[in-house]
């Protein structure tokens, strides 16, 4: 069993517990990402990055509110977290 399948099974089993925690986690990570992105000088690239961050965070929140399948919610959580981590990691020092 892969790590993804283990995490997915645990997420499905404790879905009600993980939903509030995951909303807080991805919202905090998204806001940190937006904070760093707004410090960059205005350009088309920074605008696209802010838009991308907002879209992936909204998709995850909307998937919970729309009561999509648990696997969809889990996949959107991973996409949201990875996207925001990549946006923070590519911030120029």
C-alpha positions as CSV (number, residue, x, y, z in Angstrom):
1,X,0.0,0.0,0.0
2,X,1.5,3.3,-1.0
3,X,1.8,6.3,1.3
4,X,-0.9,8.1,-0.7
5,X,-3.4,5.2,-0.2
6,X,-2.6,5.1,3.5
7,X,-3.2,8.9,3.9
8,X,-6.4,8.7,1.8
9,X,-7.8,5.8,3.9
10,X,-7.0,7.7,7.1
11,X,-8.5,10.9,5.6
12,X,-11.7,9.0,4.7
13,X,-11.9,7.4,8.1
14,X,-11.5,10.6,10.1
15,X,-13.0,13.0,7.6
16,X,-15.0,15.0,10.1
17,X,-11.9,15.6,12.2
18,X,-9.6,16.4,9.3
19,X,-11.9,18.9,7.5
20,X,-11.5,21.8,10.0
21,X,-7.8,21.2,10.5
22,X,-7.1,21.0,6.7
23,X,-9.1,24.2,6.1
24,X,-7.1,26.0,8.7
25,X,-3.8,24.6,7.4
26,X,-4.4,25.4,3.7
27,X,-5.8,28.8,4.5
28,X,-2.8,29.8,6.6
29,X,-0.4,28.5,4.0
30,X,-2.3,30.3,1.3
31,X,-2.3,33.6,3.2
32,X,1.5,33.2,3.8
33,X,1.9,32.6,0.1
34,X,-0.2,35.7,-0.8
35,X,1.8,37.8,1.8
36,X,5.1,36.9,0.1
37,X,3.6,37.4,-3.4
38,X,2.3,40.8,-2.6
39,X,5.7,42.0,-1.5
40,X,7.0,41.4,-5.1
41,X,7.0,44.3,-7.5
42,X,3.9,44.4,-9.6
43,X,4.1,42.3,-12.7
44,X,2.0,40.0,-14.8
45,X,3.9,37.0,-13.2
46,X,3.1,38.1,-9.7
47,X,-0.6,38.7,-10.6
48,X,-0.8,35.2,-12.1
49,X,0.7,33.7,-9.0
50,X,-1.7,35.5,-6.7
51,X,-4.6,34.4,-8.9
52,X,-3.4,30.8,-8.9
53,X,-3.0,30.7,-5.1
54,X,-6.5,32.2,-4.7
55,X,-8.0,29.7,-7.2
56,X,-6.6,26.6,-5.6
57,X,-7.6,27.6,-2.1
58,X,-11.1,28.5,-3.2
59,X,-11.4,25.1,-5.1
60,X,-10.5,23.2,-1.9
61,X,-13.0,25.2,0.3
62,X,-15.7,24.9,-2.4
63,X,-15.2,21.1,-2.6
64,X,-15.9,20.8,1.1
65,X,-19.0,23.0,0.9
66,X,-20.2,21.1,-2.2
67,X,-19.8,17.8,-0.3
68,X,-17.8,16.2,-3.1
69,X,-16.4,12.7,-2.7
70,X,-13.8,12.4,0.0
71,X,-11.1,11.4,-2.6
72,X,-11.7,14.6,-4.6
73,X,-11.5,16.7,-1.4
74,X,-8.2,14.9,-0.4
75,X,-6.7,15.4,-3.9
76,X,-7.7,19.1,-3.9
77,X,-6.1,19.5,-0.5
78,X,-2.8,18.0,-1.8
79,X,-3.0,20.2,-4.9
80,X,-3.6,23.3,-2.7
81,X,-0.8,22.5,-0.3
82,X,1.8,21.7,-3.0
83,X,0.9,24.8,-5.1
84,X,1.2,27.1,-2.1
85,X,4.5,25.5,-0.9
86,X,5.9,25.9,-4.4
87,X,4.8,29.5,-4.6
88,X,6.5,30.2,-1.2
89,X,9.6,28.2,-2.3
90,X,10.0,30.2,-5.5
91,X,9.9,33.5,-3.7
92,X,13.1,35.4,-4.6
93,X,15.3,36.1,-1.6
